[in-house]
Amino acid sequence: MSLLQKNVSLKSLHTFGTDVSARYYAQVAHVEDLLDLLSNYPAEAEDILVLGGGSNLLFTRDYEGLVIHPSMLGKEVVRETDQHVFVRASAAEDWDGLVAWSVSKGYGGLENLSLIPGRVGASVVQNIGAYGVEVADVVDRVEAVSLQTGEQVIFRNEECTFAYRDSYFKHQGRDSYMITSVLYKLTKEPVLCLEYSDLSAAMESCPQADIAAVRRAVIDIRKKKLPDPAEVGNAGSFFKNPVVPKVLYDRIKDEFPDLPGHRVSADMVKIPAAWLIQQCGWKGKRVGDAGVYPHQPLVLVNYGHASGKEIFDLSQRIMWSVESEFGVTLDTEVNVF
Ligand SMILES: Cc1cc2nc3c(=O)[nH]c(=O)nc-3n(C[C@H](O)[C@H](O)[C@H](O)COP(=O)(O)OP(=O)(O)OC[C@H]3O[C@@H](n4cnc5c(N)ncnc54)[C@H](O)[C@@H]3O)c2cc1C
């Protein structure tokens, strides 16, 4: 039976919930299905998009190519040493399900990344991060299939060129591979990462400081700060925090002494994009059904019937005003199609 479907609505398959469809769509549960699909899909579907949980995407129009939706599941310990466990998880596993499972087993490394929506495959695409931890810290290797040749490829951690919300899969490897599984190297003797003030403050009242307590604290903090996509459409932080030359940071700080910043090297400083956006007056603003979330200005939301184009236009206006007010160029964290 052909896996290929035509004109499939994507509305319920991405967290902005805008009303778009894919010209061609196929769910893929096995590598063999993918190879079969790649050798038979229609020539006019030139572009291919691999769709995970749809929580880091904005569609500005219908997708004219082929959307491949991996559905392979499974997670298991494949190897152990005295100090580590190597856990292999398939691409379509729910990310937070994997975190919950690893914490329940006492394996450390993922707990700070609790409650991030999405699936395992995409965790390495943008090198998900939160509360001082990035997934790059625990990725051992990534297994993928080339969408051009059908070849099965393994990327070691260093070949993924991970950086802040970035990896090889967002650049040279963009739309070129379907990630099929990820091997994580977790620790049997967890060392807690509590460098974020919100998290360390929440942990102070915990009778027992362990990875289960960290997971609970992260979940509590996130629920207070971030909109639940099941209630209001969003894709988390729409923009990355910009890293600017220290001279520019100092110039802005002369005028705005309360400007926060985090030194990332001798001459570069990371600035919270939320501060810049709020300073430009965008916090809580709404244009039709597209808006800036009142509790966290980094997050753009769909209050109901916004189109992807309307959300995108709002993002452009925000970027333009931050650029003209501060001379800082914002970059989007969300993948725009
Ligand atoms: C409320 C909310 C909070 C969030 N908080 C955070 C946060 O704290 N930190 C953070 O880093 N992110 C955060 N995000 C963003 C998002 O959850 C992550 O980026 C997540 O990893 C996306 O997973 P996904 O499966 O939904 O990917 P999708 O949105 O489906 O895809 C994202 C990108 O990955 C590609 N992709 C997906 N699966 C595969 C695959 N198997 N093979 C190849 N390419 C693939 C897609 O083509 C696309 O380019 C948040 C989002 C929301 C809605």
The ligand as an ORCA input file, in Angstrom:
! r2SCAN-3c Opt
* xyz 0 1
  C       5.966     26.022     24.551
  C       7.276     25.711     23.880
  C       8.449     25.764     24.616
  C       9.682     25.476     24.017
  N      10.810     25.525     24.778
  C      12.023     25.249     24.229
  C      13.200     25.294     25.022
  O      13.174     25.556     26.221
  N      14.391     25.026     24.423
  C      14.453     24.703     23.088
  O      15.575     24.459     22.616
  N      13.342     24.640     22.317
  C      12.133     24.912     22.844
  N      10.998     24.865     22.069
  C      11.113     24.570     20.631
  C      10.846     23.089     20.254
  O      10.105     22.450     21.232
  C      12.152     22.320     20.030
  O      12.909     22.949     19.033
  C      11.893     20.872     19.607
  O      13.105     20.161     19.562
  C      11.204     20.764     18.263
  O      10.845     19.406     18.092
  P       9.766     18.953     17.046
  O       9.761     17.472     16.999
  O       8.479     19.610     17.337
  O      10.403     19.525     15.695
  P       9.680     20.176     14.432
  O       9.132     21.509     14.810
  O       8.749     19.217     13.800
  O      10.919     20.402     13.472
  C      11.935     21.325     13.783
  C      13.036     21.208     12.727
  O      13.652     19.930     12.832
  C      13.519     19.209     11.614
  N      13.260     17.806     11.988
  C      12.312     17.357     12.834
  N      12.423     16.013     12.976
  C      13.446     15.624     12.178
  C      14.044     14.353     11.860
  N      13.613     13.209     12.408
  N      15.068     14.346     10.977
  C      15.521     15.495     10.400
  N      15.001     16.701     10.657
  C      13.975     16.772     11.533
  C      12.364     19.837     10.874
  O      12.478     19.658      9.470
  C      12.516     21.295     11.296
  O      13.475     21.928     10.494
  C       9.742     25.137     22.639
  C       8.546     25.079     21.892
  C       7.325     25.359     22.506
  C       6.075     25.264     21.692
*
